[in-house]
Amino acid sequence: MTKVLVELTLANEESVPGSRERRRTAKAMASLRATIAALTRDLLMARTKDASEGWCFRPESSPYFTETQATLPQYRAVKAVWPRLGLMERLKGIRHGHEFDGAYVSGSGKVMGRAPRLRATTKLLALAADHGITPENLREHYERSHDATYPVILRRNLEGPEGRRGGRKIKEAVKFPRTAETDRIAEEVRSFNAFLAKQSYDPPMAPQLVAIFGEDKDRPGELAWGGRLTSSSEDNFQNWPKEGRRALRINGEAVVEVDLKASHPTIYHALLGVLLPEGADPYLLVPRIPRSLVKRMVSVLLSNGHLRVKQWPQGLADEYRAETGRTLNRDFKLQETVNRIVEAIPALAQLPDSGITWGDLQRVEASILRATLTRLREAGVPGLPIHDSILVPESQVDLAATVLREEFQKETKATPGLVLNRLGQPSVPWTGPKRE
């Protein structure tokens, strides 16, 4: 099919005003084929997404083509020809617009914008079907290549009015110098991806991970914060509902989610030199306040780095009503709740002067998860990271939990509580390996 699309593109390119006049070199032809194959695959995959009505967002400026199979000159040629041939619909990107929700693209830092939208036409779908290719069987015909991708990403918050959209902070990718340490992390992530690609999954998927770091504005270009392993594939298992990901099967085997209990509070205490009792759950230390409410508020405090809270976290009132059937503001006063939490967890009183940020907590946690996955990979055990938990085959639960606990102890000197989550079953604490 790619051969046919290349021939169609070349045959109709001259009819486009301003098209290239000289013949492509062998290298440029190879680039055109790769660009067409990658774009076709993305367009057909987008047709499986009902929520987007088959549209996919594609930034078209040069920075977005530095680590892709597609190249900007060849993409421009295809973009000019395919709409004329009725193979692709394209809607221009917008700036300052709010007409639809889409991919946010940061430009000069002075305006807001959204990337152009592309969609496969029925003509392209029919051409694909003639070659036995449908959006549903794409993986049988196309294999995603990540050879050009550096799986370490640095992001920072956008400043000014464009730094928020819909109540969410907007981040942009930042260039950073590649060092021996960043190369080590990149190779680590590549090894995870190569190992995960050898496993089978039901439902079928192709997990692909990147390590995402946050930039400290006082240390530009450094991988200062975070480092979480984040799914970069279209079938993003990390965004699946809990029951959905627990229904996954790896190599034909049911999975268990091994979850760190109160990960960030435990790490925070450890960074202060205070070790919580083994397996302690600080969210249960506040009398007469539901654990879920304490958990959300502690998360807010640690994220903010201070104890000043002006309003309840977004969505918390609805969650509280769904859980209890009651009204949050009637049952609890915001500042009084914060005061009671700090009184019950006194280490939080040191937060404003501690210098500890959410990024520090996430950096430690991410390091623990990467070390755990490395040891599991070396033991031949697949593991899928979900931020502070890992999905593993049922038969490997004890090994995964043991390694996760050991790596947590090695990094923090603290012993965390671990919880096992299975499909359709209540969570249970992990109390140690089963005796033979």
C-alpha positions in Angstrom: 0.0 0.0 0.0 2.8 2.4 0.8 4.2 1.8 -2.7 0.9 2.8 -4.3 0.6 5.9 -2.1 4.2 7.0 -3.0 3.4 6.6 -6.7 0.2 8.6 -6.4 2.0 11.3 -4.5 4.8 11.6 -7.1 2.4 11.5 -10.0 0.3 14.4 -8.7 3.0 16.5 -7.0 3.7 18.6 -10.1 0.1 19.9 -10.1 0.6 21.6 -6.8 1.7 25.2 -7.1 5.2 25.7 -5.7 6.0 22.0 -5.7 9.6 20.8 -6.0 11.1 20.9 -9.5 14.2 18.6 -9.1 14.1 14.8 -8.6 14.5 13.4 -5.2 17.7 11.7 -4.2 17.7 8.1 -3.0 17.8 9.3 0.6 14.9 11.7 0.0 12.9 8.9 -1.6 13.5 6.6 1.4 12.4 9.5 3.6 9.2 10.0 1.5 8.3 6.3 1.9 8.9 6.4 5.6 6.8 9.6 6.0 3.9 8.1 4.0 4.0 4.9 5.9 4.1 6.7 9.3 1.3 9.1 8.3 -0.9 6.4 6.9 -0.6 4.3 10.0 -1.5 7.3 12.2 -4.5 8.3 10.1 -5.9 4.8 10.1 -5.3 4.4 13.8 -7.1 7.6 14.5 -10.1 6.1 12.8 -10.5 3.7 15.7 -11.0 6.6 18.2 -14.7 7.4 18.4 -14.2 10.3 20.8 -12.1 12.3 18.3 -14.3 11.3 15.4 -11.3 10.0 13.6 -9.2 13.2 13.8 -5.7 13.2 14.9 -3.7 16.3 15.9 -0.3 16.8 14.2 2.0 19.8 15.0 3.7 20.8 11.7 6.7 22.9 12.8 10.3 21.6 12.6 10.9 20.8 16.3 8.2 18.1 16.1 10.1 16.2 13.3 13.4 15.8 15.1 12.8 12.3 16.5 10.3 10.8 14.1 10.3 8.5 11.0 8.6 11.4 9.1 10.6 14.4 7.9 9.2 17.8 7.5 10.0 18.4 3.8 8.4 15.1 2.8 5.4 15.7 5.1 4.9 19.1 3.4 4.8 17.4 0.0 2.2 14.8 1.2 0.2 17.5 3.0 -0.1 19.5 -0.3 -1.1 16.5 -2.5 -3.3 14.2 -0.4 -6.2 16.6 0.3 -6.3 17.3 -3.5 -6.5 13.5 -4.1 -9.2 13.1 -1.6 -7.1 10.9 0.7 -6.9 13.1 3.7 -8.9 15.9 5.3 -6.9 18.7 7.0 -8.1 21.5 9.3 -5.7 24.3 9.9 -4.3 24.9 13.4 -5.6 27.8 15.3 -4.1 30.5 17.5 -6.0 32.2 20.4 -8.9 30.0 19.6 -11.3 28.1 21.9 -13.6 26.5 19.4 -12.6 22.9 20.2 -10.5 20.9 22.6 -7.3 19.7 21.0 -3.6 19.2 21.3 -2.0 22.3 22.9 1.0 23.6 21.0 3.4 26.1 22.5 5.0 28.5 20.1 6.8 31.6 21.0 5.4 31.5 24.5 3.2 34.5 23.7 0.1 32.9 22.2 -2.1 29.9 22.6 -2.7 27.5 19.8 -3.8 24.0 18.8 -2.2 21.8 16.2 -3.8 21.1 12.8 -6.2 18.2 12.6 -5.9 15.4 10.1 -8.4 12.6 9.2 -8.3 9.7 6.7 -11.0 10.0 4.1 -13.3 7.1 3.0 -11.1 7.0 -0.2 -8.0 6.2 1.9 -9.9 3.7 4.0 -11.1 2.0 0.8 -7.6 1.9 -0.6 -6.3 0.4 2.6 -9.1 -2.2 2.6 -8.1 -3.2 -1.0 -4.8 -4.2 0.5 -6.3 -6.1 3.4 -5.6 -3.3 5.9 -8.3 -1.9 8.2 -8.0 0.3 11.3 -8.6 -2.8 13.4 -5.8 -5.0 12.0 -3.2 -2.2 11.7 -0.7 -4.0 14.0 -0.6 -6.9 11.6 0.7 -4.6 8.9 2.6 -1.8 10.6 5.2 -1.9 13.3 6.0 1.3 15.2 9.7 2.2 15.2 11.1 4.2 18.0 14.7 4.1 16.9 14.8 7.8 16.3 13.2 8.7 19.7 15.2 9.7 22.7 13.0 8.3 25.5 13.9 11.0 28.0 11.8 14.2 28.0 12.2 17.4 30.0 9.2 19.7 30.5 8.5 22.9 32.2 5.4 24.9 33.0 4.4 27.6 30.6 4.3 31.0 32.3 1.7 33.7 31.9 -1.9 33.5 30.7 -1.2 30.7 28.3 0.2 28.6 31.2 -3.3 27.3 32.1 -6.1 25.8 30.1 -9.3 24.5 31.6 -7.8 24.7 35.1 -4.8 22.6 34.1 -1.2 23.6 33.9 0.2 23.6 30.4 3.7 22.2 29.9 6.1 22.4 27.1 9.1 20.3 26.1 12.5 21.8 26.8 15.8 21.0 25.0 18.5 19.8 27.3 22.1 18.6 27.0 22.6 14.9 26.7 25.0 13.6 29.2 26.3 10.3 30.4 23.5 10.3 33.0 20.7 11.1 30.5 22.1 8.5 28.1 22.1 5.9 31.0 18.4 6.6 31.7 17.6 6.5 28.0 19.3 3.1 27.6 17.4 1.9 30.7 14.1 2.9 29.2 14.9 1.4 25.8 15.7 -1.9 27.5 12.3 -1.8 29.2 10.6 -1.2 25.9 12.5 -3.9 24.1 11.7 -6.4 26.8 8.0 -5.4 26.9 7.7 -5.7 23.2 8.5 -9.4 23.4 5.5 -10.1 25.6 1.9 -10.9 24.6 -1.0 -8.9 25.8 -4.8 -9.4 25.9 -6.3 -7.0 24.8 -3.5 -6.5 22.3 -1.3 -3.5 22.8 2.2 -2.3 22.2 3.5 -0.6 25.4 6.1 2.1 24.9 7.6 4.1 27.8 9.4 7.4 28.1 10.9 9.0 31.3 9.5 12.5 31.8 11.3 15.0 34.0 10.4 18.4 35.2 12.6 21.5 35.0 13.4 23.6 38.0 13.4 27.2 36.8 16.4 27.9 38.9 18.3 25.1 37.1 17.4 25.3 33.4 18.2 22.3 31.3 18.7 19.9 34.2 16.6 16.8 34.8 15.8 18.2 38.2 12.4 16.6 39.1 10.3 13.6 38.4 11.5 11.0 36.0 8.3 8.9 36.0 8.0 6.2 33.4 5.0 7.4 31.3 3.3 5.5 28.5 3.8 7.2 25.1 1.8 4.7 23.1 -1.7 5.2 21.7 -3.1 2.4 23.8 -2.0 4.1 27.0 -2.6 1.5 29.7 -1.8 4.0 32.4 -5.0 5.9 31.5 -7.2 2.9 31.5 -9.8 2.6 34.3 -8.6 0.6 37.2 -10.8 -2.4 36.5 -9.8 -2.2 32.8 -6.1 -2.5 33.4 -6.6 -5.2 36.0 -8.5 -7.2 33.4 -5.3 -7.2 31.2 -3.5 -10.5 30.7 0.2 -10.7 30.1 1.5 -13.8 28.3 -2.0 -15.4 28.9 -1.8 -14.8 32.7 -4.0 -12.6 34.8 -2.3 -9.6 36.4 -2.0 -8.1 39.8 -1.4 -4.5 40.6 1.3 -4.1 43.3 0.7 -0.7 44.8 2.9 1.4 47.1 0.8 2.6 50.0 1.1 6.3 50.8 4.3 6.5 48.7 4.8 10.3 48.7 4.1 10.9 52.4 6.5 8.0 53.3 9.2 9.4 51.1 8.6 12.9 52.5 9.1 11.7 56.0 12.2 9.8 55.0 13.7 12.9 53.4 13.2 14.7 56.7 15.0 11.9 58.5 11.8 10.6 60.0 11.0 6.9 59.3 7.4 5.9 59.6 6.6 2.6 61.3 6.9 -0.3 58.8 3.9 -0.3 56.5 2.3 2.7 58.2 -0.6 4.5 56.5 -0.5 8.2 57.5 -3.8 8.8 55.8 -5.5 6.9 58.7 -3.9 9.1 61.4 -6.5 11.8 61.3 -9.6 10.9 63.4 -13.1 11.4 62.0 -11.9 12.4 58.5 -12.3 9.8 55.7 -9.0 8.4 54.4 -9.8 9.4 50.9 -10.3 13.1 51.9 -7.0 13.1 54.0 -5.2 11.5 51.0 -6.3 14.2 48.6 -5.5 17.1 51.0 -2.0 15.7 51.8 -1.4 15.4 48.1 -2.4 19.0 47.7 -0.1 20.2 50.5 2.9 18.2 49.2 2.3 19.4 45.6 2.0 23.1 46.8 5.0 22.9 49.1 3.2 25.0 51.7 0.1 24.8 54.0 -2.0 27.6 52.4 -5.1 26.2 50.7 -7.7 28.5 49.3 -10.2 26.0 48.0 -11.0 22.3 47.9 -9.3 20.4 45.1 -11.2 20.3 41.9 -13.6 17.4 41.8 -13.2 16.5 45.4 -16.8 17.6 46.4 -18.3 15.3 43.7 -16.0 12.4 44.8 -17.0 12.9 48.5 -20.7 13.0 47.6 -20.3 9.8 45.5 -18.5 8.1 48.3 -20.7 9.2 51.3 -23.9 10.7 49.8 -23.1 13.9 51.8 -22.0 17.5 51.1 -18.3 18.2 51.6 -18.7 21.9 52.7 -21.4 21.0 55.2 -19.3 18.3 56.8 -15.9 19.9 56.8 -14.4 23.4 56.9 -11.4 23.7 54.6 -8.9 25.4 56.9 -10.0 23.4 59.9 -9.5 20.2 58.0 -6.0 21.3 57.0 -5.2 22.2 60.6 -6.4 18.8 61.8 -4.3 17.0 59.2 -1.2 18.9 60.1 -1.8 18.3 63.8 -2.2 14.5 63.2 0.8 14.4 60.8 3.2 16.9 62.5 6.0 16.4 59.9 3.8 18.4 57.5 4.4 21.5 59.6 8.0 21.5 58.4 6.9 21.5 54.7 7.2 25.3 54.0 10.8 25.4 55.3 11.9 21.9 54.2 12.8 22.8 50.6 11.2 19.5 49.6 9.1 19.8 46.5 6.6 17.4 44.7 9.3 17.0 42.1 11.8 15.7 44.7 9.2 13.1 45.9 8.4 12.0 42.4 12.1 11.8 41.5 12.8 9.4 44.4 9.6 7.4 43.6 10.5 7.2 39.9 14.0 6.0 40.7 12.6 3.2 42.9 10.2 2.1 40.1 12.9 2.1 37.4 15.3 0.1 39.7 12.5 -2.4 40.4 11.6 -2.8 36.7 15.3 -3.3 35.9 15.6 -6.2 38.4 12.3 -7.7 37.2 13.5 -7.5 33.6 16.8 -9.2 34.5 14.7 -12.0 36.1 12.6 -12.3 33.0 9.5 -10.8 34.6 7.4 -8.2 32.7 6.1 -5.3 34.6 4.0 -2.3 33.5 4.5 0.8 35.6 1.4 2.8 36.8 3.3 5.7 38.5 3.4 4.3 42.1 2.4 0.7 41.2 3.3 -2.1 38.9 1.2 -4.6 36.9 2.7 -8.0 36.9 1.6 -11.6 36.1 -0.1 -13.3 39.1 2.6 -15.9 39.4 5.2 -13.2 40.0 3.5 -11.2 42.6 5.7 -12.1 45.5 8.9 -11.5 43.5 7.7 -8.1 42.3 6.5 -7.0 45.8 9.8 -8.2 47.4 11.9 -6.3 44.8 9.7 -3.2 45.1 10.0 -3.1 48.9 13.8 -3.7 48.8 14.4 -0.9 46.3 12.2 1.4 48.4 14.2 0.5 51.4 17.5 1.0 49.6 16.5 4.5 48.4 14.8 5.8 51.5 15.7 3.5 54.5 11.9 3.3 55.1 9.8 0.1 54.7 6.6 0.9 52.7 3.3 -0.8 52.9 2.3 -2.7 49.8 -1.2 -3.4 48.6 -2.3 -6.0 46.0 -5.2 -5.2 43.7 -6.9 -7.9 41.6 -9.8 -7.7 39.1 -13.1 -7.7 40.9 -11.6 -8.2 44.4 -11.0 -5.9 47.3 -7.5 -4.6 47.9 -5.4 -6.7 50.3 -2.1 -5.8 52.0 0.9 -7.8 51.0 2.3 -9.5 54.1 5.3 -11.2 52.6 6.1 -14.1 50.2 3.9 -17.2 50.5 5.5 -20.1 52.2 6.0 -23.2 50.2 
